[in-house]
Amino acid sequence: MSSASDMGGSPWQYPGDRYYYGWYEQQQQLQSQPTDGEIKSNVVNRLRENLHTKDHVLVVDVKKGVVVLTGEVSSSVAKRAAGDDCWDTPGVVDVSNQLIVSARS
């Protein structure tokens, strides 16, 4: 009796194209991701509506779904609220919260 390894092949042959790959790719295409501009617009709107962040001047930048927050806020609660608003926005993959907490005069 000869084995698969005697014939020069591996006993574990996998098909080149799995049956579920096509389905998975179709599902990914159906779930359209928002553009960076749309993400930025949504984040800015959320920050304007948030009681903790609406009175601060914040800079929002988005690249490939990563939100970068810069500026100054008056409390750690405001900094945390701004970061949470970013994370709760559809399409955001990461948040770099570079806000500085400083006492307001």
Backbone as a chain_set.jsonl record, in Angstrom:
{"seq": "MSSASDMGGSPWQYPGDRYYYGWYEQQQQLQSQPTDGEIKSNVVNRLRENLHTKDHVLVVDVKKGVVVLTGEVSSSVAKRAAGDDCWDTPGVVDVSNQLIVSARS", "coords": {"N": [[0.85, -1.163, 0.0], [0.608, 2.161, -0.838], [1.419, 5.372, 0.43], [0.237, 8.809, 0.613], [2.417, 10.45, 0.929], [4.397, 8.932, -0.236], [3.795, 9.218, -2.865], [4.61, 11.699, -3.42], [3.004, 13.787, -2.641], [1.18, 15.751, -0.254], [-0.523, 14.443, 2.596], [-2.578, 16.009, 3.423], [-4.593, 17.737, 1.692], [-5.662, 20.831, 0.656], [-8.312, 22.755, -0.653], [-7.836, 25.273, -3.156], [-9.528, 27.448, -3.131], [-11.572, 28.298, -0.666], [-14.895, 27.392, 0.28], [-16.331, 29.377, 1.645], [-15.082, 31.802, 1.258], [-15.857, 33.502, -0.907], [-18.422, 34.244, -0.071], [-17.797, 35.657, 2.274], [-16.331, 37.845, 1.29], [-18.322, 39.114, -0.176], [-20.012, 39.901, 1.899], [-18.398, 41.76, 3.215], [-18.258, 43.762, 1.28], [-20.885, 44.592, 1.229], [-21.157, 45.888, 3.625], [-20.671, 48.963, 3.821], [-18.08, 51.174, 4.527], [-17.775, 54.24, 6.305], [-16.395, 57.261, 4.902], [-13.294, 59.016, 5.617], [-13.866, 61.729, 5.798], [-16.618, 61.691, 6.362], [-16.566, 60.402, 8.83], [-15.138, 62.294, 10.339], [-16.927, 64.461, 10.258], [-19.115, 63.354, 11.645], [-17.927, 62.906, 14.178], [-17.246, 65.537, 14.95], [-19.806, 66.662, 15.11], [-20.854, 65.152, 17.246], [-19.152, 65.979, 19.315], [-19.841, 68.651, 19.492], [-22.397, 68.481, 20.507], [-22.068, 67.334, 22.984], [-22.207, 67.873, 26.431], [-19.894, 68.19, 27.963], [-17.879, 68.854, 26.189], [-18.659, 70.8, 24.369], [-18.034, 73.534, 24.722], [-15.373, 73.844, 24.213], [-12.419, 74.385, 22.205], [-11.599, 72.215, 19.878], [-9.48, 70.174, 17.877], [-10.021, 68.038, 15.24], [-8.814, 65.306, 13.507], [-8.793, 62.923, 10.918], [-7.566, 59.929, 9.658], [-7.581, 57.21, 7.635], [-9.563, 56.031, 9.229], [-8.628, 56.457, 11.778], [-8.869, 58.519, 14.512], [-7.598, 61.596, 15.527], [-7.34, 63.6, 18.244], [-6.797, 66.915, 19.224], [-5.966, 69.748, 21.253], [-7.2, 71.832, 23.975], [-8.757, 71.071, 27.061], [-10.923, 71.578, 29.905], [-11.108, 69.733, 31.944], [-10.487, 66.381, 33.163], [-12.666, 64.816, 32.783], [-13.908, 65.949, 30.556], [-11.961, 65.383, 28.643], [-12.053, 62.582, 28.642], [-14.733, 62.202, 27.856], [-14.694, 63.232, 25.259], [-12.985, 61.419, 23.972], [-14.517, 59.087, 24.284], [-16.761, 59.751, 22.751], [-15.615, 59.714, 20.231], [-14.88, 56.987, 19.96], [-17.408, 55.862, 19.935], [-18.368, 56.425, 17.454], [-19.41, 55.34, 14.292], [-17.232, 53.524, 12.112], [-14.8, 54.314, 13.147], [-11.575, 53.214, 13.883], [-9.457, 53.518, 15.598], [-8.359, 55.679, 18.266], [-6.546, 58.554, 18.987], [-6.084, 60.267, 21.636], [-5.061, 63.244, 22.265], [-5.6, 65.389, 23.825], [-5.13, 68.135, 26.025], [-5.327, 68.652, 29.449], [-6.147, 71.5, 31.085], [-6.259, 74.183, 33.453], [-8.915, 76.445, 33.31], [-8.963, 79.95, 32.756]], "CA": [[0.0, 0.0, 0.0], [1.426, 3.366, -0.889], [0.814, 6.525, 1.099], [0.269, 10.054, -0.151], [3.769, 11.002, 0.966], [5.189, 8.163, -1.19], [3.462, 9.706, -4.198], [5.127, 13.056, -3.565], [2.019, 14.777, -2.239], [0.884, 15.845, 1.169], [-1.781, 13.77, 2.911], [-3.575, 17.037, 3.723], [-4.802, 18.589, 0.529], [-6.666, 21.864, 0.866], [-8.696, 23.41, -1.914], [-7.282, 26.614, -3.324], [-10.544, 28.458, -2.835], [-12.532, 27.787, 0.321], [-16.286, 27.652, -0.107], [-16.903, 30.551, 2.307], [-14.358, 33.03, 0.953], [-16.683, 34.366, -1.741], [-19.494, 34.786, 0.761], [-17.222, 36.63, 3.201], [-15.994, 39.051, 0.54], [-19.578, 39.791, -0.487], [-20.493, 40.533, 3.123], [-17.553, 42.931, 3.46], [-18.627, 44.799, 0.33], [-22.206, 45.086, 1.591], [-21.006, 46.767, 4.782], [-19.864, 50.092, 3.368], [-17.439, 51.925, 5.592], [-17.806, 55.687, 6.062], [-15.122, 57.873, 4.518], [-12.673, 59.812, 6.685], [-14.621, 62.983, 5.902], [-17.876, 61.406, 7.059], [-16.23, 60.12, 10.229], [-14.789, 63.575, 10.965], [-18.168, 65.221, 10.414], [-19.884, 62.732, 12.729], [-17.235, 63.147, 15.449], [-17.398, 66.962, 15.278], [-21.201, 66.852, 15.546], [-21.002, 64.571, 18.586], [-18.434, 66.83, 20.276], [-20.62, 69.899, 19.638], [-23.608, 68.186, 21.284], [-21.692, 66.828, 24.306], [-22.155, 68.939, 27.446], [-18.531, 68.329, 28.491], [-16.917, 69.287, 25.177], [-19.202, 71.793, 23.427], [-17.473, 74.87, 24.927], [-13.926, 73.796, 23.996], [-11.949, 74.406, 20.82], [-10.889, 70.958, 19.658], [-9.118, 69.89, 16.493], [-10.272, 66.628, 14.911], [-8.212, 64.866, 12.253], [-9.084, 61.503, 10.684], [-6.824, 59.298, 8.567], [-7.82, 55.76, 7.57], [-10.412, 55.619, 10.338], [-7.99, 56.792, 13.056], [-9.202, 59.89, 14.917], [-6.604, 62.258, 16.374], [-7.917, 64.774, 18.926], [-5.829, 67.828, 19.831], [-6.559, 70.945, 21.831], [-7.217, 71.911, 25.438], [-10.038, 70.943, 27.751], [-10.825, 72.067, 31.284], [-11.149, 68.661, 32.945], [-10.241, 65.018, 32.682], [-13.978, 64.304, 32.356], [-14.09, 66.417, 29.178], [-11.042, 64.606, 27.805], [-12.606, 61.227, 28.533], [-15.977, 62.27, 27.083], [-14.328, 63.422, 23.856], [-12.491, 60.134, 23.486], [-15.647, 58.155, 24.214], [-17.566, 60.123, 21.586], [-14.913, 59.22, 19.037], [-15.004, 55.522, 19.908], [-18.799, 55.496, 19.668], [-18.711, 56.844, 16.099], [-19.205, 54.248, 13.324], [-16.105, 53.636, 11.199], [-13.559, 54.628, 13.861], [-10.807, 52.014, 14.209], [-8.551, 53.839, 16.701], [-8.441, 57.071, 18.712], [-5.371, 59.113, 19.645], [-6.614, 61.398, 22.403], [-3.926, 64.074, 22.663], [-6.117, 66.586, 24.491], [-4.402, 68.569, 27.223], [-6.209, 69.147, 30.506], [-5.559, 72.679, 31.721], [-7.221, 74.994, 34.196], [-9.407, 77.601, 32.552], [-8.849, 81.209, 33.498]], "C": [[0.901, 1.232, 0.0], [0.674, 4.516, -0.231], [0.93, 7.754, 0.214], [1.668, 10.645, -0.173], [4.687, 10.244, 0.022], [4.954, 8.665, -2.615], [3.926, 11.149, -4.398], [4.152, 14.135, -3.155], [1.826, 14.763, -0.739], [-0.422, 15.11, 1.452], [-2.911, 14.762, 3.189], [-3.683, 17.99, 2.547], [-5.94, 19.565, 0.81], [-7.039, 22.485, -0.473], [-8.134, 24.828, -1.962], [-8.266, 27.704, -2.951], [-11.561, 27.842, -1.884], [-13.941, 28.192, -0.066], [-16.844, 28.929, 0.498], [-16.193, 31.847, 1.952], [-15.188, 33.998, 0.118], [-17.799, 35.02, -0.947], [-18.963, 35.883, 1.672], [-16.907, 37.938, 2.484], [-17.251, 39.829, 0.173], [-20.119, 40.518, 0.735], [-19.698, 41.794, 3.428], [-17.936, 44.076, 2.528], [-19.985, 45.4, 0.664], [-22.14, 46.075, 2.745], [-20.096, 47.928, 4.383], [-19.343, 50.867, 4.577], [-17.53, 53.412, 5.282], [-16.415, 56.193, 5.681], [-14.552, 58.637, 5.719], [-13.413, 61.129, 6.886], [-15.937, 62.805, 6.647], [-17.632, 61.131, 8.533], [-15.942, 61.426, 10.958], [-16.045, 64.401, 11.228], [-19.004, 64.67, 11.57], [-19.26, 62.985, 14.095], [-17.436, 64.596, 15.879], [-18.819, 67.243, 15.772], [-21.421, 66.313, 16.954], [-20.336, 65.455, 19.645], [-19.174, 68.14, 20.513], [-21.859, 69.694, 20.502], [-23.297, 67.753, 22.719], [-21.548, 67.983, 25.299], [-20.737, 69.206, 27.949], [-17.55, 68.915, 27.48], [-17.394, 70.439, 24.3], [-18.594, 73.183, 23.566], [-15.958, 74.928, 24.71], [-13.609, 73.865, 22.504], [-11.073, 73.168, 20.638], [-10.609, 70.787, 18.174], [-9.272, 68.391, 16.274], [-9.649, 66.331, 13.56], [-8.479, 63.37, 12.119], [-8.285, 61.028, 9.483], [-7.001, 57.797, 8.677], [-8.596, 55.253, 8.776], [-9.838, 55.906, 11.715], [-8.254, 58.261, 13.359], [-8.098, 60.408, 15.834], [-7.255, 63.53, 16.922], [-6.786, 65.611, 19.497], [-6.577, 69.064, 20.318], [-6.495, 70.902, 23.337], [-8.633, 71.778, 25.958], [-9.832, 71.304, 29.21], [-10.815, 70.967, 32.332], [-10.851, 67.315, 32.31], [-11.556, 64.374, 32.222], [-14.244, 64.711, 30.904], [-13.197, 65.644, 28.22], [-11.591, 63.208, 27.58], [-13.866, 61.213, 27.678], [-15.681, 62.426, 25.594], [-13.829, 62.116, 23.243], [-13.605, 59.113, 23.329], [-16.54, 58.461, 23.015], [-16.923, 59.624, 20.291], [-15.103, 57.717, 18.884], [-16.418, 55.084, 19.557], [-19.259, 55.875, 18.259], [-18.425, 55.707, 15.113], [-18.044, 54.54, 12.376], [-14.779, 53.932, 11.868], [-12.86, 53.324, 14.249], [-9.818, 52.249, 15.349], [-8.707, 55.318, 17.03], [-7.136, 57.437, 19.399], [-5.844, 60.392, 20.342], [-5.438, 62.186, 22.973], [-4.385, 65.378, 23.308], [-5.332, 66.863, 25.76], [-5.404, 69.137, 28.214], [-5.509, 70.317, 31.153], [-6.653, 73.46, 32.414], [-7.647, 76.179, 33.352], [-9.29, 78.852, 33.397], [-10.127, 81.996, 33.435]], "O": [[1.855, 1.307, 0.774], [-0.55, 4.614, -0.326], [1.628, 7.745, -0.801], [2.073, 11.264, -1.157], [5.655, 10.814, -0.481], [5.831, 8.544, -3.47], [3.658, 11.748, -5.439], [4.46, 15.317, -3.313], [2.274, 13.845, -0.051], [-1.338, 15.149, 0.631], [-4.081, 14.38, 3.188], [-2.92, 18.951, 2.448], [-7.048, 19.158, 1.16], [-6.177, 22.713, -1.322], [-7.981, 25.488, -0.934], [-7.864, 28.777, -2.5], [-12.325, 26.959, -2.273], [-14.14, 29.239, -0.682], [-17.754, 29.521, -0.08], [-16.677, 32.916, 2.325], [-15.216, 35.194, 0.408], [-18.091, 36.202, -1.125], [-19.601, 36.923, 1.829], [-17.183, 39.017, 3.008], [-17.253, 41.06, 0.205], [-20.63, 41.632, 0.618], [-20.271, 42.795, 3.858], [-17.938, 45.236, 2.941], [-20.219, 46.583, 0.414], [-22.96, 46.988, 2.838], [-18.883, 47.87, 4.591], [-20.082, 51.167, 5.514], [-17.379, 53.813, 4.127], [-15.398, 55.629, 6.085], [-15.248, 58.871, 6.707], [-13.568, 61.591, 8.017], [-16.327, 63.647, 7.456], [-18.399, 61.575, 9.387], [-16.439, 61.647, 12.063], [-16.2, 64.975, 12.307], [-19.536, 65.433, 12.376], [-19.972, 63.249, 15.064], [-17.759, 64.862, 17.037], [-19.008, 67.977, 16.741], [-22.099, 66.945, 17.764], [-20.882, 65.656, 20.73], [-19.137, 68.681, 21.618], [-22.32, 70.629, 21.157], [-24.176, 67.802, 23.579], [-20.845, 68.956, 25.028], [-20.417, 70.335, 28.322], [-16.497, 69.422, 27.868], [-16.596, 71.004, 23.552], [-18.633, 73.954, 22.607], [-15.331, 75.949, 24.992], [-14.41, 73.464, 21.659], [-9.964, 73.085, 21.167], [-11.398, 71.202, 17.325], [-8.727, 67.581, 17.023], [-9.923, 67.023, 12.579], [-8.399, 62.634, 13.102], [-8.32, 61.645, 8.419], [-6.624, 57.184, 9.676], [-8.318, 54.169, 9.288], [-10.489, 55.628, 12.723], [-7.911, 59.14, 12.568], [-7.712, 59.743, 16.795], [-7.664, 64.413, 16.167], [-5.908, 65.083, 20.179], [-7.673, 69.376, 19.852], [-5.825, 70.047, 23.917], [-9.582, 72.302, 25.374], [-8.702, 71.333, 29.696], [-10.54, 71.238, 33.501], [-10.949, 67.137, 31.096], [-11.549, 63.487, 31.369], [-14.746, 63.91, 30.115], [-13.617, 65.29, 27.118], [-11.594, 62.709, 26.455], [-14.05, 60.311, 26.861], [-16.351, 61.815, 24.761], [-14.208, 61.757, 22.128], [-13.634, 58.361, 22.355], [-17.02, 57.549, 22.342], [-17.611, 59.171, 19.376], [-15.446, 57.233, 17.805], [-16.602, 54.035, 18.94], [-20.422, 55.665, 17.912], [-17.319, 55.168, 15.099], [-17.89, 55.663, 11.897], [-13.731, 53.817, 11.233], [-13.463, 52.443, 14.861], [-9.384, 51.297, 15.997], [-9.131, 56.111, 16.189], [-6.67, 56.72, 20.285], [-5.982, 61.446, 19.721], [-4.891, 61.843, 24.021], [-3.64, 66.358, 23.333], [-4.924, 65.946, 26.473], [-6.224, 69.989, 27.871], [-4.418, 70.173, 31.705], [-7.819, 73.41, 32.023], [-6.808, 76.842, 32.743], [-9.495, 78.815, 34.61], [-10.211, 83.084, 34.005]]}, "num_chains": 1, "name": "protein.A"}
